[in-house]
Amino acid sequence: MSTERSLKGQTLFITGASRGIGLAIALKAAADGANIALVAKTVDPNPKLPGTLHSAAEAVRAAGGQALVLQTDIREDDQVARAAAQTIEHFGGIDILVNNASAISLTPTPATPMKRFDLMFGVNVRGTYACTQACLPALIASAKAGRAARVLTLSPPLSMKPHWFGPHVAYTMAKYGMSMCTLGHAEEFKRLGIAVNSLWPRTAIATAALQMIPGVDTALCRQPEIMADAAWFILTAPAPAASGQFYIDDEVLAANGITDLDGYSVVPGTTNFLPDFFLD
């Protein structure tokens, strides 16, 4: 196996891949010549949320990768199973799972309808677990073949500090549920040779979903590409890869010699970024 760091020939199953961080990771991998299974719900244009699976597939192909469009609601077991099976049939396997799909509602308990609670837990926690379960046989096969065999989940380091719970209990529990999957699956899959890690941004990232949150100034954010570059370093780390880690984007880049991050700023020269949640 080549020691050159690249995702060429690897197959990535990326949830929430039609826009934002998921699409940025897909395009970064595509530039290496990777195969990308684009897993998301959006196939029809939405003026409030730009980007569809089809536009994402066009971008992936233009970047140099292979794309497979898989319209999937990851809350539905049968759809997740079908998406994994179609990816294996089309590309011959799955080497990397990126659990990116997530739902957010920064609301206190009285303002969080149970329907919204169920959405966050269905997408964030259950969806992450279901996709990991569905992709596991292919990941095991990838590990046995000496390939990547990695899971990367976009979720924060675990913290029991009350100030991360009080303002939005439901959202915090839902995101931490994703992180608990990382913690547990890293230990469970250790004997299988599958590395399982999480990645989280230091600052808020300018995505379409963030722009729908009232009061957020995206000029004080960084672009999704910082997460894509950090993810690339994690996913191309030489074997045996670290597992059970909760990486922060700027720390990953610094460890790989990248300390000038101004190019990732929405507004170059910005220094007072909006910090992301869950990092003290």
N, C-alpha and C positions, 0 to 999 in steps of 0.2 A: 504494500500500500504506500502511495506517495506521501512524502513528508511535507510537501507543499500544502499550505493552508488554502483550501478551496472547497466549495460545495458542489463542484462539477459532478454531474451524474447522480447526486443524491436526490432523494425524493422527500419533499417537505409537505406535510399535511397541516395547513395553516387555517385556523378558525378566525372569523371576523376579518377576512382577507380582502374585502371589496374596497376598503378605504383605510386611511389612518396608519397606525403603527403596523397592523397586519399586512397591509399592502406594501409599506416601506420595507419590511423584512422580506416579503416575496420578491420585490425588485432587486434587493441586494443579493439575494441568493440567485436570482435569474441571471444577474451579470456574470456569475461564475459558470452558468450553463446548467443550473439545477432544474429538476422537474418540480412543478408547484401544483399541488391540489388546492384550489381556491375554494374554501368552505365558508359560505355565508348565506344570508337569506335574500339579499337585494339583487333582483334581476331587472327591475323597472326603475328608471330614473326618478329621483325624488328631489324636488327643488331645495328642500331643507337639509338633505344629506347627500351631497354629490358623490358619485361613484357607484358603479354596479359591478357584479361579477364579470360581466362581459367587457366593460372598460378596463377592469383589472387584468383580465386575460390578455387583452390587446397590449397593455403596457408590459406585462411579463414577457410576452413573445418579442416585443420590440427591444427589450433589455437583453435578450439572448437566451431566455429560458423556455421550457415547455410548460404549457398551462392546461389544466383540466378544471372545468367549471362544474361545481357541485352545489347546487342550491339546496341548502340544508338548514333546518331549525335544530340546533344541537340540544334542544329540550326534548326532542322526539327520538326515542331509542332506535326505532326502525330506520329513520333517516340517517342517523349517525352510522349505524351498521352498514347501510347501503353505500354511504359515501366512502367508508373505509374499504369496502369490497371493490367498489369501482376504481378506487385509486390503485389498489393492488393489481387488479385486472389490467388497468391501463399502463401503469408504469413498472409493474413487476414487484412492487413492495412499497414499504414506507420506512424511511430511515430516521426521520425527524418529525416529531409532533410539536407544533407551536400552539399552545392554548392561549390565544389572544382575545377571543370574543368575551365581551363583558358588558353588563348593564349597570347603570349608575343612577342613584337618586340620593342627593345629599340633603335628606329631609329628616326631621325629628319624628318620633313615633306617631304623634297625632296626625302628621301630614304624610304618612306613608301608608297608603291603602294596601290591603293584603294582596291585591292583584300585582302591585308594584313589588312588594316583598317577594312574592312567588316568582316574578320575572327575574329578579336579581339572583335568587337562589337557584332557579332553574337554569339560567345561562351560566352564571359564574361558577357555582359549586358543582351542581349536577352535570352541567355541560362539560366542564373540565374532566370530571371523573368518567363520564360516559365516553368521551373521545379517547381518553387514555386507555380505558378498558377495550374499546373497539380496535384501537391501533396496536394493542399489546402483542398479539401473535406475530404481526409483521415486524415490530420492533425487536422481538426475540430473534426472529429469523435474520434481521439485519445484524444484530450483535454476533450471532453465530457465524455469519459470513465475514466478520471483521470490519463491518462498515460503521457508520456513525452511531446509530441506536441511541438517540437522545430525545428528551422531552424538555421543552422550555416553556414555562408558564409566566405570563405577564401579571405578577402579583407581588405584594410588598413583603418585607421582612416581618415576622410575627412579633407583636408587642402587646403586652397586657396593660399598658398604661391607659388609665381611664379616659384621658382627654382625646384619645383616638376613637373612642366608642360613643361618648356622650352626645355629640352633635348629630350623628347619623348611625345609630346602632345597626340598622338593617344592612346598610351598605358596607360598613366595616366588617360585620360578620361574613357577608358574602365574599368580600375580597380575601379575608383571612381564611375562608374555607378553601379557596384556591391554593393558598400558601400551605395549608395543612396537607393538601394533596401532594405538594412537592415534598414536604417533610416525610410523609408516610411512604410515598412511592419510591423515593430515593432509597429508603431503607429496605423496602420490600423487593425492589428490583436490583439491588446491589449484586446479588448472586447471579443475575441474568446478564450482567454487563451493560445495563442501560443506565445512562447518566440522566438524572432528573434535577433540574435547577429552576430558579425563578429569577426574573429580571424586572427592575423597577426604576423609574426615572427620578433623578434628583429634583428636577423642576417640572412644572406642569408642561404638558406637550400639546401643541396646537393641533387638535383634531376636530373633525366636524361635531363629534359628540360633546366635546368641551365647549364649543362655541354655542351650544344650546343651553348651557348653564348660565342663568342670569348673573351679571356682575363680573364675569371673567374677562379680563383684558388679555387677549391673545398676544398682544405686543410684548407682554412680559413672559412669554413662553419660548420654549425651544421647539424645533421641528421634529417630526417623527424619525427623520434620518439618524438622529443620535441614538435612538433605540435600535434601529436596524443595524448600525455599525457595531454597537455593543453586542447585539445578538450574534452577529457574524463571528466575532472573536470567541464568544462562548461556544458556538456550534462547531467551530473549526479547531478548537483547542486539541493538541495532540493527545492521543490515547496513552494511558487511561485517563479519561476526563474526570474532573472533580464532580461530585454529586452531592445533592442536599444543600447547595449553596444558594444564598439570596443576594444576588449581585445588584449593584447600583450602576447605572449607565456611565457616569463620569469616572467612577473608580475603575471600571473595566477598560475604558479608553486610556486612562492614565497608566494602567499596568501594561498597556501595549504601546506606550510612547506617544500618545496623543493627549496633549494638555491644552492646546489652543482650541477652544470650543466655540469661538465667536461665529464660525461659519454655520453653526447649527441654530443660531438665534433667529427668531422671526424678524427682529429688528437688530441688525448688526450694531455692536457697541453697547448693548443692554448689559447691565450688571446687577440690577435689582430684580431678579427673576421671581416669578410666583412659585413658591416651593410646592412640591407635590405633597400629598397626604402620607402619613405613617412614617415619616422620617423626622427624627428630632434634631 
